[in-house]
């Protein structure tokens, strides 16, 4: 602790310094003690500053507490409550931060499951469906370790410093490790257990599987009619000041979720035209949303919110007004290339494997196992450029595709030793970043759709090492969004020129949607995001004017 407010000059010459021992001619000699390096204390402070910015509130509270103990007050100001930025007429939220009693990471899973129901990652049905859908690994939480810590307000990493008095020995000033006590109790319990779902949960799951399989067949065999402005079935003014950044359609209920650049999240029922909930993802000053993903869509789904700086937060009960609860939070990517200020994180979730893929302005792709809350692998991107788009296969577990800022596309498979399956560079006419990528519907492992900012959409059969077999010049230098339906043979692209075009997998243009400038007498902005419903031909589009519109083809039964 040399250099800290709790040390003095005598520590430089005490026995606490580093001893260099040596043996010469059988005689043990002791060299003079060397003072501790000031960099050690600086590294400790930097580590605590990182903890204070952790996305999970309890971890951040612990970091701020340690910083306040060592006398750094600049970063220990209390964070404002989540509901302070709510507008009149909207649901307000509050996220009180309880006193941190030990580093009990698994308590978040305990709170989420009520202490009884373990988490499972269940695979959504694909076509053709498998007979037995495997239940994922289940996490058992153990909070039996040192139960008195959970009720103590003075327990923590540095409580001996808080309670220090005259005559305290030097040894008592060392931090007590609650991590060790937590580990003793946590790792003595099994992490996996058999399924104990109730009959009600199983019946609901079977009903949803049946619904999904029926609509998958309809998507595959129905002839998609043209989409146009007349196909709009709902429109929602989110009142986002910075416009809609990303959107998500729930598979089994008429709910659309949208977020803006300030990470304000709103949930809306588009059949009843009612706002269900609205809350802030976090209150840290660094803002920027990357993507919304849905976890466990066959069960009680969880909402995964990815920020541009790589932080991941998972919410439960997000559709209930004021009842949303943070399940867990972590930083998905660490480090960035020299000279790069923003990480510009891109992520995608794969339900079959339970993996989250994350990358950005870094030289690798992070692979996270969300069931274990653990970083499984760091896959080298094999490129000097950064990843600008990610898409995981919903049919083949462990397979994902990445688009890069130089217009190249790479296919990865974590089940192979090399990880990288193949690479190509389809966008060569005008070298622009890949802004959207996705796997084509069906069981083919290598058919990918890639779109660049230059406006061209490339259809690839990348695993067979074939060149681009179809090119669509959809937008000239203004493509901003791409959406590929999970099962229906349809894709959609959005433009900064306020256009949405819909194509078949054969390149036929099925429709074009133009925003009408007279709509609600508002200035219409560029298309910022597109997303398809996983089991119906429904398209949700968000724009810079804060409006989210939903379109359905003529054969849809959702009107």
C-alpha positions as CSV (number, residue, x, y, z in Angstrom):
1,X,0.0,0.0,0.0
2,X,3.0,2.3,-0.4
3,X,1.9,5.6,-1.7
4,X,-1.6,5.4,-0.2
5,X,-3.0,7.8,2.4
6,X,-2.7,5.0,5.0
7,X,1.0,4.6,4.6
8,X,4.0,6.6,5.9
9,X,7.6,7.1,5.0
10,X,8.8,4.4,7.3
11,X,7.1,1.8,5.1
12,X,9.8,2.3,2.5
13,X,12.5,0.9,4.9
14,X,10.5,-1.7,6.8
15,X,10.5,-5.4,6.5
16,X,7.4,-5.2,4.3
17,X,9.6,-4.4,1.4
18,X,10.8,-6.9,-1.2
19,X,13.7,-9.2,-0.1
20,X,16.2,-10.4,-2.6
21,X,17.6,-13.7,-1.2
22,X,20.7,-15.3,-2.6
23,X,23.0,-18.2,-1.8
24,X,26.8,-17.8,-2.2
25,X,29.2,-20.6,-1.2
26,X,26.6,-22.1,1.0
27,X,26.1,-18.9,3.0
28,X,22.7,-17.3,2.8
29,X,22.9,-13.5,2.4
30,X,20.1,-11.0,2.5
31,X,20.2,-7.9,0.3
32,X,18.8,-4.6,1.4
33,X,15.0,-4.2,1.2
34,X,13.8,-2.3,-1.8
35,X,10.8,0.1,-1.6
36,X,7.6,-1.0,-3.2
37,X,6.9,0.4,-6.6
38,X,4.4,3.3,-6.8
39,X,2.9,1.7,-9.9
40,X,1.3,-1.0,-7.7
41,X,-0.9,1.5,-5.9
42,X,-1.7,3.2,-9.2
43,X,-2.8,-0.2,-10.7
44,X,-5.0,-0.9,-7.7
45,X,-6.7,2.5,-8.1
46,X,-7.2,1.9,-11.8
47,X,-8.7,-1.5,-11.0
48,X,-11.1,0.0,-8.5
49,X,-12.1,2.7,-11.0
50,X,-13.0,-0.1,-13.4
51,X,-15.0,-1.8,-10.8
52,X,-16.8,1.5,-10.1
53,X,-17.9,1.6,-13.7
54,X,-19.1,-2.0,-13.8
55,X,-22.5,-2.4,-15.4
56,X,-23.9,-4.4,-12.5
57,X,-25.0,-2.0,-9.7
58,X,-23.7,-4.1,-6.8
59,X,-20.2,-4.4,-8.3
60,X,-20.1,-0.7,-9.1
61,X,-21.2,0.1,-5.5
62,X,-18.3,-2.0,-4.2
63,X,-15.8,-0.2,-6.4
64,X,-17.1,3.2,-5.3
65,X,-16.9,2.1,-1.7
66,X,-13.3,1.1,-1.9
67,X,-12.4,4.4,-3.7
68,X,-14.1,6.4,-0.9
69,X,-12.1,4.4,1.6
70,X,-8.7,5.3,0.1
71,X,-9.7,9.0,-0.3
72,X,-10.7,9.4,-3.9
73,X,-14.0,11.3,-3.7
74,X,-14.2,12.5,-7.3
75,X,-15.8,9.2,-8.5
76,X,-17.8,8.3,-5.4
77,X,-20.8,10.6,-6.1
78,X,-24.1,8.7,-5.9
79,X,-25.6,7.7,-9.2
80,X,-29.0,9.2,-9.9
81,X,-32.0,6.9,-9.8
82,X,-33.3,5.4,-13.0
83,X,-36.6,7.1,-12.7
84,X,-35.3,10.6,-12.5
85,X,-35.3,11.0,-16.3
86,X,-38.9,9.8,-16.7
87,X,-41.3,12.1,-18.4
88,X,-44.8,13.0,-17.1
89,X,-47.3,10.3,-17.9
90,X,-44.7,7.6,-18.3
91,X,-43.9,4.8,-15.7
92,X,-41.1,5.8,-13.4
93,X,-38.6,3.3,-12.2
94,X,-36.2,3.2,-9.3
95,X,-33.3,0.9,-8.8
96,X,-32.2,1.1,-5.2
97,X,-28.8,-0.3,-4.7
98,X,-28.7,-2.5,-1.6
99,X,-25.7,-2.5,0.7
100,X,-23.2,-4.9,-0.8
101,X,-22.5,-7.8,1.4
102,X,-19.8,-9.8,-0.2
103,X,-19.2,-10.6,-3.8
104,X,-22.2,-12.9,-4.3
105,X,-22.3,-12.9,-8.1
106,X,-24.8,-15.7,-8.3
107,X,-27.4,-13.8,-6.2
108,X,-28.6,-12.2,-9.4
109,X,-29.6,-15.6,-10.7
110,X,-31.1,-16.4,-7.3
111,X,-33.2,-13.3,-7.4
112,X,-34.3,-14.0,-11.0
113,X,-35.5,-17.5,-10.2
114,X,-37.0,-16.8,-6.8
115,X,-34.7,-19.2,-5.3
116,X,-36.5,-22.2,-6.9
117,X,-36.6,-22.3,-10.7
118,X,-33.2,-22.6,-12.3
119,X,-32.4,-21.0,-15.6
120,X,-32.5,-22.9,-18.9
121,X,-31.6,-22.0,-22.4
122,X,-34.2,-23.7,-24.6
123,X,-33.7,-24.1,-28.3
124,X,-36.4,-22.5,-30.5
125,X,-37.8,-24.9,-33.1
126,X,-36.3,-25.0,-36.6
127,X,-37.5,-26.8,-39.7
128,X,-37.4,-29.7,-39.9
129,X,-37.9,-29.9,-36.2
130,X,-36.0,-32.3,-34.0
131,X,-37.9,-34.8,-32.1
132,X,-36.3,-34.1,-28.7
133,X,-35.4,-30.5,-27.9
134,X,-32.6,-30.5,-25.4
135,X,-32.9,-28.5,-22.2
136,X,-29.9,-26.4,-21.5
137,X,-27.6,-26.6,-18.6
138,X,-29.2,-25.3,-15.4
139,X,-27.4,-23.3,-12.8
140,X,-28.0,-24.0,-9.1
141,X,-27.3,-21.0,-6.8
142,X,-25.8,-21.5,-3.4
143,X,-26.0,-18.6,-0.9
144,X,-25.4,-20.7,2.2
145,X,-21.9,-19.4,2.5
146,X,-21.4,-17.3,5.6
147,X,-25.1,-16.3,5.9
148,X,-24.2,-13.6,8.4
149,X,-22.5,-11.6,5.7
150,X,-25.7,-11.2,3.7
151,X,-27.2,-9.3,6.6
152,X,-24.2,-7.3,7.7
153,X,-23.9,-3.7,6.5
154,X,-20.2,-3.5,7.4
155,X,-19.0,-6.6,5.6
156,X,-17.0,-6.2,2.4
157,X,-13.6,-6.3,0.9
158,X,-12.2,-3.5,3.1
159,X,-14.2,-3.5,6.3
160,X,-11.1,-3.8,8.5
161,X,-10.1,-0.3,7.2
162,X,-13.5,1.1,8.2
163,X,-13.3,-0.3,11.8
164,X,-9.6,0.3,12.4
165,X,-8.7,1.8,15.8
166,X,-5.6,2.6,17.8
167,X,-3.4,-0.4,18.5
168,X,-4.6,-2.3,15.4
169,X,-2.0,-4.7,14.2
170,X,-0.5,-4.4,10.7
171,X,-2.0,-7.7,9.7
172,X,-5.6,-6.5,10.4
173,X,-5.3,-3.7,7.9
174,X,-5.2,-6.3,5.1
175,X,-8.5,-6.8,3.3
176,X,-10.6,-9.8,4.3
177,X,-11.6,-11.9,1.3
178,X,-15.3,-12.6,0.9
179,X,-14.6,-14.0,-2.5
180,X,-12.8,-17.0,-0.8
181,X,-15.7,-17.6,1.5
182,X,-18.1,-17.3,-1.4
183,X,-16.1,-19.8,-3.5
184,X,-16.0,-22.4,-0.7
185,X,-19.7,-22.5,-0.5
186,X,-20.5,-22.0,-4.1
187,X,-18.2,-24.5,-5.7
188,X,-19.1,-27.2,-3.1
189,X,-22.6,-27.3,-4.7
190,X,-23.5,-28.9,-8.0
191,X,-23.9,-26.4,-10.9
192,X,-26.1,-28.7,-12.9
193,X,-29.4,-30.4,-12.0
194,X,-32.3,-32.1,-13.7
195,X,-35.4,-30.2,-15.0
196,X,-38.1,-29.7,-12.4
197,X,-40.5,-27.7,-14.5
198,X,-44.2,-27.7,-13.5
199,X,-46.9,-29.1,-15.7
200,X,-48.2,-25.6,-16.4
201,X,-44.8,-24.5,-17.7
202,X,-44.5,-27.6,-19.9
203,X,-48.0,-27.2,-21.3
204,X,-47.3,-23.5,-22.2
205,X,-44.0,-24.5,-23.8
206,X,-45.6,-27.2,-25.9
207,X,-48.3,-24.7,-27.0
208,X,-45.7,-22.2,-28.1
209,X,-43.7,-24.9,-29.9
210,X,-46.8,-25.9,-31.8
211,X,-47.6,-22.3,-32.7
212,X,-44.1,-21.8,-33.9
213,X,-44.0,-25.0,-36.0
214,X,-47.3,-24.2,-37.7
215,X,-46.2,-20.6,-38.6
216,X,-42.8,-21.8,-39.8
217,X,-44.6,-24.1,-42.3
218,X,-46.8,-21.1,-43.4
219,X,-43.7,-18.9,-43.8
220,X,-41.9,-21.5,-45.9
221,X,-44.7,-22.4,-48.3
222,X,-46.8,-19.3,-48.6
223,X,-46.2,-16.9,-51.4
224,X,-45.2,-13.5,-50.0
225,X,-47.2,-10.8,-51.6
226,X,-45.9,-7.3,-52.1
227,X,-45.3,-5.0,-49.2
228,X,-46.0,-1.3,-49.5
229,X,-47.3,1.7,-47.6
230,X,-50.7,0.2,-47.6
231,X,-49.3,-2.9,-45.7
232,X,-48.8,-0.8,-42.5
233,X,-50.8,-2.3,-39.6
234,X,-49.4,-0.2,-36.8
235,X,-47.3,2.9,-36.2
236,X,-45.9,4.1,-32.9
237,X,-44.3,7.5,-32.0
238,X,-41.7,6.5,-29.4
239,X,-40.9,10.1,-28.7
240,X,-37.2,9.4,-28.7
241,X,-35.3,12.6,-29.0
242,X,-32.5,10.9,-30.9
243,X,-34.7,8.6,-33.0
244,X,-35.2,4.8,-32.8
245,X,-31.8,3.0,-32.8
246,X,-33.0,-0.7,-32.6
247,X,-36.2,-2.6,-32.3
248,X,-37.4,-6.2,-31.5
249,X,-40.6,-8.1,-32.1
250,X,-41.7,-10.6,-29.5
251,X,-42.6,-14.0,-31.1
252,X,-45.7,-15.0,-29.1
253,X,-47.4,-11.7,-28.2
254,X,-48.1,-8.5,-30.1
255,X,-45.3,-6.5,-28.4
256,X,-42.5,-4.5,-30.0
257,X,-39.5,-3.3,-28.0
258,X,-37.5,-0.2,-29.1
259,X,-34.5,1.7,-27.8
260,X,-32.8,4.9,-28.7
261,X,-29.2,6.1,-28.6
262,X,-29.6,7.3,-25.0
263,X,-30.5,3.7,-24.0
264,X,-34.0,4.5,-23.2
265,X,-36.1,1.4,-23.7
266,X,-39.9,1.4,-24.4
267,X,-42.3,-1.6,-24.7
268,X,-45.5,-1.2,-26.7
269,X,-48.5,-3.4,-27.5
270,X,-49.2,-2.7,-31.2
271,X,-52.6,-4.4,-31.3
272,X,-54.0,-2.4,-28.3
273,X,-51.8,0.7,-29.1
274,X,-50.7,1.0,-25.5
275,X,-47.4,1.7,-23.9
276,X,-46.6,-1.1,-21.5
277,X,-43.3,0.0,-19.9
278,X,-40.4,2.4,-20.3
279,X,-37.1,2.5,-18.4
280,X,-33.4,3.4,-18.7
281,X,-30.9,0.7,-19.4
282,X,-28.4,2.4,-17.1
283,X,-27.5,5.9,-15.7
284,X,-23.8,6.0,-16.6
285,X,-22.7,9.0,-18.7
286,X,-21.5,6.9,-21.7
287,X,-24.5,6.1,-23.8
288,X,-25.1,4.2,-27.0
289,X,-27.2,1.2,-27.9
290,X,-26.0,-1.7,-30.1
291,X,-28.7,-4.4,-30.2
292,X,-31.7,-6.0,-28.4
293,X,-31.9,-9.8,-28.2
294,X,-34.5,-12.1,-26.7
295,X,-33.4,-15.0,-24.5
296,X,-35.5,-18.1,-23.9
297,X,-38.3,-17.1,-26.2
298,X,-40.2,-20.4,-25.5
299,X,-40.3,-19.7,-21.7
300,X,-40.4,-16.5,-19.7
301,X,-38.2,-14.5,-22.0
302,X,-35.4,-12.2,-20.9
303,X,-34.3,-9.0,-22.7
304,X,-30.6,-8.7,-23.5
305,X,-29.5,-5.1,-24.1
306,X,-26.1,-4.6,-25.6
307,X,-24.4,-1.2,-25.4
308,X,-22.0,0.2,-27.9
309,X,-19.2,0.1,-25.4
310,X,-19.6,-3.6,-24.9
311,X,-21.6,-3.8,-21.7
312,X,-24.4,-6.4,-21.6
313,X,-27.4,-6.1,-19.3
314,X,-30.2,-8.7,-19.1
315,X,-33.7,-7.8,-17.8
316,X,-36.6,-9.8,-16.6
317,X,-40.3,-8.7,-16.3
318,X,-39.5,-5.9,-18.8
319,X,-43.1,-5.8,-20.1
320,X,-44.6,-5.0,-16.7
321,X,-44.8,-1.3,-15.8
322,X,-42.2,-0.4,-13.2
323,X,-41.4,-4.1,-12.4
324,X,-38.4,-4.7,-14.6
325,X,-35.5,-6.2,-12.8
326,X,-31.8,-6.5,-13.8
327,X,-30.8,-10.1,-13.8
328,X,-27.1,-9.8,-14.6
329,X,-24.7,-7.4,-16.3
330,X,-21.1,-7.7,-17.5
331,X,-18.6,-6.3,-20.0
332,X,-18.5,-8.5,-23.1
333,X,-15.3,-7.1,-24.7
334,X,-12.1,-5.8,-23.2
335,X,-9.4,-3.7,-24.8
336,X,-9.4,-2.0,-28.1
337,X,-7.0,-1.2,-30.9
338,X,-4.6,1.7,-30.4
339,X,-5.9,5.1,-31.4
340,X,-9.6,3.9,-31.2
341,X,-11.8,5.8,-28.8
342,X,-15.0,3.9,-29.2
343,X,-15.4,0.1,-29.1
344,X,-18.4,0.2,-31.5
345,X,-19.5,-3.2,-30.1
346,X,-21.6,-5.6,-32.2
347,X,-23.2,-8.7,-30.7
348,X,-25.5,-11.5,-31.5
349,X,-27.2,-14.2,-29.5
350,X,-27.5,-17.9,-30.4
351,X,-30.3,-19.7,-28.5
352,X,-29.3,-23.2,-29.5
353,X,-25.8,-23.1,-28.0
354,X,-26.5,-20.5,-25.3
355,X,-23.6,-18.5,-26.7
356,X,-23.3,-14.7,-27.0
357,X,-20.8,-13.5,-29.7
358,X,-19.3,-10.0,-29.3
359,X,-16.7,-8.0,-31.1
360,X,-16.0,-4.4,-32.4
361,X,-12.9,-2.3,-32.6
362,X,-10.8,-5.3,-31.3
363,X,-8.8,-8.0,-33.0
364,X,-10.9,-10.9,-31.8
365,X,-14.4,-12.2,-31.3
366,X,-15.5,-12.9,-27.7
367,X,-17.5,-16.1,-27.1
368,X,-19.6,-16.0,-23.9
369,X,-21.5,-18.9,-22.3
370,X,-24.4,-17.1,-20.7
371,X,-25.5,-20.1,-18.8
372,X,-22.2,-20.2,-16.9
373,X,-21.7,-16.4,-17.2
374,X,-18.2,-17.2,-18.4
375,X,-15.9,-16.2,-21.3
376,X,-15.4,-19.5,-23.2
377,X,-13.1,-18.4,-25.9
378,X,-11.5,-15.4,-27.7
379,X,-11.5,-16.2,-31.4
380,X,-9.0,-14.3,-33.5
381,X,-10.8,-12.5,-36.3
382,X,-7.9,-13.2,-38.7
383,X,-8.3,-9.7,-40.1
384,X,-6.6,-6.4,-39.7
385,X,-10.0,-4.6,-39.9
386,X,-12.7,-4.4,-37.2
387,X,-15.9,-6.4,-37.2
388,X,-18.9,-4.2,-38.1
389,X,-21.7,-6.9,-38.3
390,X,-22.3,-10.2,-36.6
391,X,-24.9,-12.9,-37.3
392,X,-25.3,-16.3,-35.6
393,X,-26.9,-19.3,-37.2
394,X,-30.3,-20.3,-35.7
395,X,-30.0,-23.7,-37.2
396,X,-26.4,-24.8,-36.7
397,X,-25.2,-24.3,-33.2
398,X,-21.7,-22.8,-32.9
399,X,-21.7,-21.3,-36.4
400,X,-21.7,-17.5,-37.0
401,X,-20.7,-15.0,-39.7
402,X,-18.9,-11.7,-39.4
403,X,-18.8,-8.7,-41.7
404,X,-15.8,-6.3,-41.6
405,X,-15.3,-2.6,-42.3
406,X,-13.2,-3.5,-45.5
407,X,-16.2,-5.3,-47.1
408,X,-15.0,-8.8,-46.3
409,X,-17.1,-11.6,-44.9
410,X,-15.9,-14.6,-42.8
411,X,-17.7,-17.7,-41.7
412,X,-16.7,-19.3,-38.3
413,X,-17.5,-22.6,-36.7
414,X,-16.4,-23.0,-33.0
415,X,-16.7,-26.8,-33.4
416,X,-13.7,-26.9,-35.8
417,X,-10.1,-26.6,-34.5
418,X,-9.3,-23.7,-36.8
419,X,-12.6,-21.8,-35.9
420,X,-12.4,-19.9,-39.2
421,X,-14.1,-21.9,-42.0
422,X,-13.7,-19.6,-45.0
423,X,-13.4,-16.0,-46.0
424,X,-14.3,-13.9,-49.0
425,X,-14.6,-10.3,-50.0
426,X,-17.8,-9.8,-51.9
427,X,-18.0,-6.0,-51.7
428,X,-15.3,-5.0,-54.1
429,X,-16.9,-2.3,-56.4
430,X,-16.9,0.3,-53.7
431,X,-15.1,-0.8,-50.6
432,X,-17.5,0.1,-47.8
433,X,-18.2,-1.4,-44.4
434,X,-20.6,-4.3,-44.0
435,X,-23.6,-2.9,-42.2
436,X,-25.8,-6.0,-42.2
437,X,-25.3,-9.8,-42.5
438,X,-27.5,-12.8,-42.0
439,X,-27.9,-16.5,-42.7
440,X,-30.4,-17.3,-45.5
441,X,-33.5,-19.3,-44.4
442,X,-33.1,-23.0,-44.6
443,X,-30.7,-25.7,-43.5
444,X,-27.8,-24.7,-45.8
445,X,-24.7,-23.9,-43.7
446,X,-23.0,-21.5,-46.0
447,X,-25.7,-19.3,-47.6
448,X,-25.3,-15.8,-46.4
449,X,-26.7,-12.4,-47.2
450,X,-24.4,-9.5,-46.8
451,X,-25.1,-5.7,-47.3
452,X,-22.6,-2.9,-47.4
453,X,-22.9,0.8,-46.8
454,X,-22.3,1.3,-50.6
455,X,-25.8,-0.1,-51.2
456,X,-25.1,-3.5,-52.7
457,X,-26.6,-6.7,-51.3
458,X,-24.6,-9.9,-52.0
459,X,-26.0,-13.4,-51.8
460,X,-23.1,-15.8,-51.0
461,X,-22.6,-19.6,-50.9
462,X,-19.5,-19.1,-48.8
463,X,-18.9,-22.6,-47.5
464,X,-18.7,-24.1,-51.0
465,X,-16.2,-21.5,-51.9
466,X,-18.4,-20.1,-54.6
467,X,-18.3,-16.5,-55.7
468,X,-21.3,-14.2,-55.2
469,X,-24.2,-15.8,-57.2
470,X,-26.5,-12.9,-56.9
471,X,-26.1,-9.1,-56.5
472,X,-28.8,-6.5,-55.8
473,X,-27.9,-2.8,-56.2
474,X,-30.6,-1.9,-53.7
475,X,-29.5,1.6,-52.6
476,X,-26.8,3.8,-54.0
477,X,-24.4,4.7,-51.2
478,X,-27.0,5.0,-48.5
479,X,-27.8,1.5,-47.2
480,X,-28.3,1.7,-43.4
481,X,-30.1,-1.5,-42.3
482,X,-30.6,-5.1,-43.4
483,X,-33.1,-7.7,-42.1
484,X,-33.2,-11.4,-43.1
485,X,-36.3,-13.4,-42.1
486,X,-35.5,-16.5,-40.1
487,X,-37.8,-18.9,-42.1
488,X,-39.6,-17.0,-44.9
489,X,-37.7,-16.4,-48.3
490,X,-37.6,-12.7,-47.8
491,X,-35.2,-9.9,-46.9
492,X,-35.5,-6.2,-46.4
493,X,-33.1,-3.3,-46.7
494,X,-33.4,0.3,-45.4
495,X,-31.9,3.5,-46.8
496,X,-30.9,6.9,-45.5
497,X,-33.1,8.2,-48.2
498,X,-36.2,7.1,-46.4
499,X,-36.8,4.0,-48.4
500,X,-37.4,0.3,-47.5
501,X,-37.1,-2.3,-50.2
502,X,-38.2,-5.9,-49.9
503,X,-36.7,-8.7,-52.0
504,X,-37.1,-12.4,-52.4
505,X,-34.1,-14.8,-52.3
506,X,-34.2,-14.8,-56.1
507,X,-33.6,-11.0,-56.2
508,X,-37.1,-10.1,-57.2
509,X,-38.3,-6.9,-55.6
510,X,-41.5,-7.6,-53.7
511,X,-42.3,-4.1,-52.6
512,X,-41.0,-0.7,-51.7
513,X,-42.1,1.4,-48.7
514,X,-41.7,5.2,-48.8
515,X,-42.3,7.3,-45.8
516,X,-44.9,9.9,-46.4
517,X,-43.8,13.4,-45.5
518,X,-47.3,14.3,-44.5
519,X,-47.5,11.6,-41.8
520,X,-48.2,13.3,-38.5
521,X,-46.7,16.5,-40.0
522,X,-43.2,15.4,-38.9
523,X,-39.9,15.6,-40.7
524,X,-39.1,12.0,-41.6
525,X,-35.6,10.7,-41.1
526,X,-33.5,7.9,-42.5
527,X,-34.2,4.2,-41.7
528,X,-32.2,3.2,-38.7
529,X,-33.3,-0.4,-38.0
530,X,-35.2,-3.3,-39.5
531,X,-36.3,-6.5,-37.9
532,X,-38.6,-9.4,-38.9
533,X,-40.9,-11.4,-36.7
534,X,-39.4,-14.8,-36.3
535,X,-42.5,-16.8,-37.2
536,X,-44.7,-14.4,-39.1
537,X,-44.2,-12.1,-42.1
538,X,-44.2,-9.0,-40.1
539,X,-41.6,-6.2,-40.6
540,X,-40.8,-3.6,-37.9
541,X,-39.0,-0.5,-39.1
542,X,-37.5,2.3,-37.0
543,X,-36.3,5.7,-38.3
544,X,-34.4,8.7,-37.1
545,X,-37.8,10.5,-36.5
546,X,-38.6,8.2,-33.5
547,X,-41.4,6.4,-35.3
548,X,-41.7,2.6,-35.4
549,X,-43.9,1.1,-38.1
550,X,-45.0,-2.5,-38.5
551,X,-45.9,-3.9,-41.9
552,X,-47.6,-7.2,-42.9
553,X,-48.1,-8.9,-46.2
554,X,-51.6,-9.4,-47.6
555,X,-51.6,-13.1,-46.5
556,X,-50.9,-12.3,-42.9
557,X,-53.6,-13.1,-40.3
558,X,-52.4,-10.4,-37.8
559,X,-54.5,-7.5,-39.0
